[in-house]
Amino acid sequence: MGHLWDALCRAYNALGFDTAAGGDEVFRALVLARIIEPTSKLDSLRVLAEVGVEAPSYRTLMRHLPDYAKDAHRCALAAACAAHAGVGPASLLLYDVTTLYFEIDSGDGFREPGFSKERRLDPQITVGLLTDAAGFPLTVQAFEGNKAETKTMIPVLTSFMTAHQLAEVTVVADAGMFSEANQHDIEDAGLWFILGTRIPEIPYLVGQWRREHPDEQIPDGHVFTQPWPATTAQKSKGRRDKTIYYQYKADRARRTLRGIDEQVTKAEAAVAGKVPVKRNRFITLSGADKSVNRDLEAKARGLAGLKGYITNLPEPTAVFVIDAYHQLYTIEASFRMSKHDLAARPIYHHKRESIRAHLSVVFAALAVSRLVETRTGWSIKKFVRAARRYHTITIRAGTQTLTAEDPLPSELRDALEQII
């Protein structure tokens, strides 16, 4: 399995992790073993043996593990990733969170029940991930499982900016990541932002367009631009002028209207007594009386197809803001890779220190995997599966050393050559 191990080592070194980790071969072994086959720390020794790499003893591995939870180690990895990504004052950074659950009965102050991305009731931790615009990981941080998503962004961003001496950056995040309060916190931290925004009511510009075009449908892709200048009082507090964009997409409207139709049909059946009353936003309960909330239905249909984006960038354009926001799919891809391909959930870790150490290994494995994918054009799963089949065997006969290896397909050979 020399080809696979050599390629992953080259990717690891290309990111500067060999220097960032202080030449720690145990950390390298854990990171690369997780990419090849994500399993427990104990079983990773078996993976290394299959690769043909001299594995550390389990006692050595466990002795090194606490070092990987230390801030100095985690910051060194983040610095290496930032240097590789070329992060600077004009950089666009993406932020999102996920949750990792634990199969335990009660919380312990760190692993706590909270809002679960997987809709589970188990204790969990909240993990915040910061990436560049391409989804390459820059830093990861774990929080208590019951910590609100909106309160994780500022600590991650400010610590990253301080560590890398960045006066300002532009952060992109989903609507669920912020409230009005922490939107002010973002500005107080000197950040530019591009955020998804909720649309509680039909915007004035949309209503005006419909009044002027009563028999027409909003054109697909049409963008309404709403300047939102800061007041004098707001400017005295450091607030900036904002711009809100409302984009209409016909396909988004079609999917939303289909969902509304299904919910209204169920609401009508429940009101008529044909089915039990279940959670449905279009049902209004007043004592024993039930009715379909037609006003809410009309508003929901009026908002179908609209998506809001807000930014405090000076002189923004709709294309830049909307395209930047849609880059969030890359951070979602990184989360999917870490959860599935790298098995990020710390099943065998119970204490905060060991969980943080585990996440350091997963974070480094994610960075190496994203580098391999970028340079080869292959998914990390495909790359590992293809390269793992080809072995290099070294035979010593007396004073001679013979090397035998399986011939590589040209496609795999080309992919391996891209990782330099």
SEDOLUM-988445 format. One record per residue (C-alpha): residue in one letter; x, y, z. Coordinates in steps of 0.02 Angstrom, whole numbers, plus 50000, padded with zeros to 5 digits. Layout:
<nodes>
AXYZ...
</nodes>
This chain:
<nodes>
M500005000050000G501515011349975H500735022049839L499265027349948W500315030850102D501635040450004A500305051249920L499445055250085C501135059450164R501505071450022A499825079950047Y500115080850235N501825088850209A501165100650075L499995108050204G501435110750324F500715098950454D502385090350479T503085106950543A501485112350631A501425096050729G503265097450775G503715081950676D502555071250781E502465054650687V501075048250800F499955062650747R500365059550563A499965041150584L498275044750666V497785057550535L498225047050384A497525031050458R495865039950483I495825044550299I496205026750245E494965018550363P494105028550501T494045017750656S494515018250840K496225024050896L496635006150949D496074998750783S497035012050687L498605002250735R497924987950631V497634999750484L499435005950496A500084988050501E499114984050342V499884999350259G501594992850304V502005007350419E502815004550587A501425008950708P501705016450880S501175006451031Y499455010051102R500245016851262T501295028951158L499755034351061M498765037851220R500235047151295H500295058951145L498415061551132P498245075251267D499475086051170Y498275086851023A496945094951132K498065109551180D497715126651106A499515128251045H499365112450940R497665117050870C498235134750829A499765128250739L498675117350628A497505132050595A498995143050550A499615130150426C497885129150346A497735148150338A499445149550256H498985136250128A497325144950089G498165161950077V496985170050202G497145188950207P496125204650247A495085202950087S494695184550116L492945177550109L492645165450254L491205153250273Y490515147950441D489305134350491V488965122550636T488475104450658T488125093150806L488905076550858Y487885065750976F488375053451112E487405038051165I487365042251350D485925044851470S486315062151541G487415077151508D489045081551595G489185100251565F490005098351394R488995084451314E487245091651338P485555089651253G485165103851134F484535108050961S485105093150858K485475093750672E485055075150670R483445077450771R484065067050916L483745069351101D485445062551157P486765073551237Q487865081351104I489225094051068T489105108550946V490535110250822G490905126450730L491915125550568L492715140150477T493265137650297D493845147850149A492715151050000A493155134049925G492705124550083F494495121450138P494505120350329L495365134150427T494895130750607V493685120250709Q493035123050884A491925112750999F490585120251111E489355113851239G487915104451160N486625116551226K487525132251165A486495142051038E487195141950861T487105160850856K488325162051002T489695151350924M490155162150775I490945177150861P492155167150973V492775157150823L492995172350711T493805183750839S495045170450897F495495166550715M495725184950671T496785188050826A497875172850793H498205178150613Q498245196950643L496795200650526A496015217750550E494465213050451V493745198950347T492085195450262V491095181250340V489705171850251A488415162450354D486645155650345A485135164350418G485085152650567M486825158450621F486335175750676S485085186150772E484945205050769A486015205650927N487475195650860Q487345204450692H487845219950792D489205209750877I489895205250705E490005223650660D490765228050829A492125215250791G492535224950631L491855211750514W491025213250345F489665200450320I488545192050193L487105183250279G485535174350230T484055183550303R482315177850351I480845186350264P479435187450393E478325198450284I478165201850098P479465215350061Y478835232250006L479785231349840V479005214649799G477265220749842Q477535236349739W478105226249588R476565215149599R475415230249610E476225237449454H476175220649362P474535212849424D474405199449291E476235194749279Q477375182449368I479025188749436P480375184049309D481475169449358G483085175749438H482435193449464V483295202649608F482525216649709T483805228349789Q483365237149952P484655249550021W484585250250210P485595265450266A486115266650448T485375280850549T486455294350627A486265285950796Q486755269150723K488275276450634S488855284050798K488895266250866G489945260050720R488505252750619R488695252650430D487475254950288K486715238550231T485975231850072I484635218450063Y484345208149906Y482775198049875Q482985185249736Y481535175949655K481815158649582A480415149549491D481055132349541R481145137549724A479355144149712R478745127949634R479495117349773T478855129049909L477085129849838R477015110949826G477455109850011I476145123050053D474815113549954E475215097550050Q475145106250219V473525115450179T472715099250119K473185090850283A472565105950381E470885105450292A470715086850326A471115089550511V469875103850526A468535093050445G468865079550574K469465066850446V471205064850524P471925068750696V472595086250724K474485086250711R475775099850709N475335110950561R475695129550547F474105132450446I472935126350584T472285139250708L471615132450873S470435142850979G469805132151122A468935117351042D468755126450875K469905122850730S470115132750570V471315134650424N472305150650438R472005157850265D472955174050301L474515164150342E474255153550187A474125169050077K475715176350153A476655160050130R476125159149948G476655177249924L478385173449991A478615157449889G480175158249782L480975172949875K482655171849964G483435186150060Y485265191150076I485955205350181T487695213050179N488605227850252L489925228050114P490195245050031E489515246149853P489065227749838T488325219449685A486915206949687V487915194249587F489395194649706V488345193649864I487205179649804D488625169549727A489645171349888Y488185165449993H487925150249883Q489725144949918L489055138650084Y488735122049998T490625119150005I490665119850195E489165108150198A490185096250090S491615097250216F490415092950358R489745078150260M491505072050227S492015073750410K490445065050473H490385050750348D492065047950262L493075052350418A491835046550551A492005062350655R490805057050793P491915053450945I491125036950996Y492555031251107H492935048151189H492035054551343K493065068751420R493205086251348E495095084751325S495015068351229I493555074651122R494555090151075A496065079351033H494975068250924L494295083550832S496075089550799V496445073150712V494815074050612F495155092250566A496895088050498A496195072950405L494855084050328A496155096550268V497235082850190S495685075250108R495135091850034L496885094749965V496885077449883E495165080549809T495655097549741R497245091449659T496605074949589G494795079249549W494305062949636S493295060949794I494365055249940K493335039349951K493685035049769F495535039349787V495805028449940R494815013949868A495785014449704A497535016949777R497295004549919R497244989949798Y499024992349737H500454986749847T502334988449846I503324973749916T505144974549968I506104958149972R507844956150046A508854941649976G510564941150054T511404957650016Q510144962349881T508494971549900L507144968549771T505574979249753A504024972349670E502414981849640D500774980049549P500684990049387L499635005649410P498225010749292S498665026649198E497185035949276L497795032049452R499595035949408D499065052949343A498075056349502L499555051549612E500695063149514Q499555077949551I499915076449737I501585085049754
</nodes>
